Amino acid sequence: MASVPLPEQNFILGDDPLSLDRIRAILTRLEDTIIFSLIERAQFAHNPKAYRRGEFQELKDIGFNGSWLEWFLKETESFHAKARRYTSPDEYPFTDISELPSPILKPFPHPPILHPNKINVNASILSFYIQAIVPRITRPATLALAAMKRAKGITGDDEYEDDGNYGSAAFVDLEVLQAISKRVHYGKFVSESKFRDNPAAFIPHIQSRNRAALEGLITKPEVEKKLLQRLRKKASLYAIHFTPEGEPLNDSATRKIDVDGVVELYEHYIIPLTKEVEVDYLLVRLDGLSKEEIDKLASQEPRK
Ligand SMILES: C=C(O[C@@H]1C=C(C(=O)O)C=C[C@H]1O)C(=O)O
């Protein structure tokens, strides 16, 4: 009987915050969050207008020059920042932290787990989400809606791609983006766990800035292969519609989400970016340490 991963817990709970098995269980659980939030986003049209800067006069009127989604991010993250969300090492804002208010609560007394770093790859996440993911998983707005808009003289290149649900779609965009961001930045915990297991394996390549060697050390092809297989099965199952009587509709044309799109999201974007975070984190892992501290780490026996 395969062991069932530990109940998903964030890094604070649990006895060993850097157990690789527990970290992987959290990554596995985030697969569900990402798939279901993509299913929710797929219910709305592409709405490309929401991702282009300068499209909303109403935003310009309030002095905001970014896109609708960037405004949604800044407004939402400003509130979350006051609730100290971004003092947690597993939470990273898309808005420049210097533009967000200070927390009204004292920082949560997190255990010092990660080495100090300023790694934030949310700009890359936002870019691939807008350019590749949203167009892939959304369907044109209904032809009837397009006809209604034509009748009202609403035209433009978004005629079939815009259902006007800018607020609802952006709310779900944030859920997808925050889940992908958490998943990708968990690469820091993965790297810290692997580093502590065998510092001597990493230290020479960190010191010689050898990204390729570091990426070779953190890459686990068998883990990635199993993940993509599991992801395809999950997305195929979660995408099934049911009849009013609760019978599954096994018609691929009525799937709630493009399953290939979900797998490609992980294979071409999420996994590579997670590994980039892992390597970026390793490259700063020795920053601020004395020669004696580094030598002590290098002399440590491998833990596994
Ligand atoms: C996250 C890990 O590190 C790497 C990245 C993976 C991913 O992004 O899914 C999977 C395996 C490794 O290649 C891990 O070892 O679990």
The ligand as a Gaussian input file, in Angstrom:
#p B3LYP/6-31G(d) Opt

LIG

0 1
 C       11.079000      20.018000      -6.492000
 C       12.150000      19.203000      -6.648000
 O       13.257000      19.558000      -7.397000
 C       13.225000      19.473000      -8.842000
 C       11.995000      20.111000      -9.392000
 C       10.850000      19.378000      -9.488000
 C        9.533000      20.064000      -9.773000
 O        9.545000      21.297000      -9.996000
 O        8.495000      19.376000      -9.735000
 C       10.853000      17.966000      -9.328000
 C       12.051000      17.302000      -9.140000
 C       13.349000      18.002000      -9.267000
 O       13.807000      17.930000     -10.596000
 C       12.195000      17.871000      -5.973000
 O       13.288000      17.260000      -5.982000
 O       11.122000      17.437000      -5.449000

